[in-house]
Amino acid sequence: MRSVPKYLVTVLLFALACFLASASDPSPLQDFCVAINNPTSAVFVNGKFCMDPKVVTANDFFFPGLQIPGNTANRLGSNVTLVNVDKLPGLNTLGISLARIDFAPYGLNPPHTHPRGTEI
């Protein structure tokens, strides 16, 4: 019986690795789903209930706190203001969140991760 050449095994493993690396989340089922904490609102998507699209307003996509500097008087000399779906309901199902980072002179950005998400 003939043995399989090493280069063929290498190419097949590389092709399999590329296929797995290009995996992604499925496409969203709708354009937006403004989060609401009212369970009588029917549709449940991404861990939150969706507001009826007919009653959605521009304020559901607005957060009035990113212009306010954070307190950097701490050990790291930095402050992170996170904006996620709990503070900005219009971000639900969009796959993004926002953050404002304020640094004091010589402030540090501690090690952190960004699992499955984007950052603005």
N, C-alpha and C positions, 0 to 999 in steps of 0.2 A: 504494500500500500504506500502511495506517495505521501510525503508530508507536505503540509501547507507552508508556502514560503513566508518567512517572517515579515517581509514588507507587506504582503497582502493582509496579514493579521493586523499590522500597524495601521494600514489605511482603513480597514474596517472599524477598528476601535476609534480612530480619529473621526470618521464619519458619524459614528454613533454619538460621540461626545459633542460634536457640532450640532447634531439634531436635538440633543437634550438641552444644550445651552441656549438654543433659540426659542425655548418654550416661553409662553407669556400668559397673562391673564386673559380670560375671555372678554369679548367686547361688551360694553355696558348695554343693558336692555333698553335703556331710555337715555335721553339727552341729559336730564338732571332729575334729581330726587332730593328735594329740600327736606332735611330731617325735621321730625317733629316727635315729641315725646307722648303723643296722644294715641293709645292703641286702638281707638275707635276709628282711626283714620284709614284703616284697611291695609294698604299695600306695605309689606315689610321687605325692605331691600338693604343689604349690607349691614345688618345689625340695628337698623333704625327704621322707624315708620316714616312713610313718605307723605308729605303735605299734598293736598289736591292741587294739581298744576293750575287750576283756575283761580286759586286764591294766593298764589305766590306773588310776592312783591320784590322790588329792587332791594329793599332793606334786608331780605333774606340772604343777599350776596354781599353784604357790607359789614365790615368790622371797624369800629371807630377807635381802635386802641394802638395801632402800629406807629402812630406819630408821637406817642408818649415815651420819652426815654426811660429805660429801666434803671433800677438801683444797682450800681456796680460796687458798692461798699461791702464787699465780701472777700473771702480768701482768694477766689480766682480772679477777682476784678472784672467779672463779666456777668451779664444777665441775659437770659433768653426768654422772650415773650413768644409763646407758642400759640398758633391759631389753628385749630382743627375743627372737625365737624361739631363738636360740642359748643364752640364759641361762634362758629360761622356755619349755620345749617346748610347753606348752599353748596358747601364742599362735599357733601355726601355723594358717594359713588363716582366722584371725579378722580380719585386717586392722588390727590395732592393735599398738602398742608403748607402753612406759611410760618415763618419764624423771623423775628427781629432780634438780632444779637447786638448788645451794647457792650463795648469794652472800655475800661478805664486804661490810662497809660500803663503799659506792661501787663495788661490783662491777658488771661489765658483762655483758650478754647479747650475744654477737657475732652479726652477721647470719647467718642460716641459712635453709634452706628445708624444707618438709615435702611432698615429692612423693608424691602418691597415698595419703597415710596420715592417720590420726587421731593425736591426742596426748592423753594423760591426764596 
